Amino acid sequence: MAKTKFQIEDAYKELDQLIAHLEAEDTSLSEAFDDYKKGMKLLEKCQNTLDTIEKEVILLKEEGGVL
């Protein structure tokens, strides 16, 4: 099975779902902890993606890009 490319928009949607599950009254402590760990990993991936994009934009500006 091929790995799908990370999409930051999909990660934010998944984070919203995790938050909703965390806020639900019937979420067990074990589920909440699993959701928290998954959310932290997603946030780290999002931050890394945003950092990479920011560096690319800076490089484009320095090279005389239209930005």
C-alpha positions in Angstrom: 0.0 0.0 0.0 1.4 3.4 -1.0 1.8 6.1 1.7 -0.4 9.1 1.2 1.2 12.6 1.2 0.7 14.6 4.4 -1.9 17.2 4.0 -2.0 19.9 6.6 -5.7 20.6 6.0 -6.6 17.0 6.7 -4.4 17.1 9.9 -6.4 20.1 11.2 -9.7 18.3 10.5 -8.4 15.3 12.4 -7.3 17.6 15.2 -10.8 19.0 15.4 -12.2 15.5 15.6 -9.8 14.6 18.4 -10.8 17.7 20.3 -14.5 16.9 20.0 -13.8 13.4 21.3 -11.7 14.7 24.2 -14.6 17.0 25.1 -17.2 14.3 25.1 -18.4 13.2 28.5 -18.2 9.5 27.7 -14.5 9.5 26.7 -12.4 7.3 29.0 -9.1 8.4 30.4 -7.3 5.9 28.3 -9.0 7.1 25.1 -8.3 10.7 26.1 -4.6 10.0 26.6 -4.4 8.2 23.2 -6.1 11.2 21.6 -3.7 13.6 23.3 -0.7 11.6 22.1 -2.0 11.5 18.5 -2.9 15.2 18.6 0.6 16.1 19.7 2.1 14.1 16.9 -0.2 15.8 14.4 0.7 19.2 15.8 4.4 18.5 15.4 3.9 17.4 11.8 1.9 20.6 11.1 4.6 22.8 12.7 7.3 21.1 10.7 5.3 21.5 7.5 4.7 25.2 8.2 8.4 25.7 9.0 9.4 24.2 5.7 6.9 26.4 3.8 8.2 29.5 5.6 11.8 28.6 4.7 10.8 28.1 1.0 9.0 31.5 1.0 12.1 33.2 2.5 14.3 31.6 -0.2 12.0 32.7 -3.0 12.0 36.3 -1.7 15.8 36.3 -1.5 16.1 35.0 -5.0 14.0 37.9 -6.3 10.7 36.2 -6.4 7.5 38.1 -6.9 6.3 37.6 -3.3 
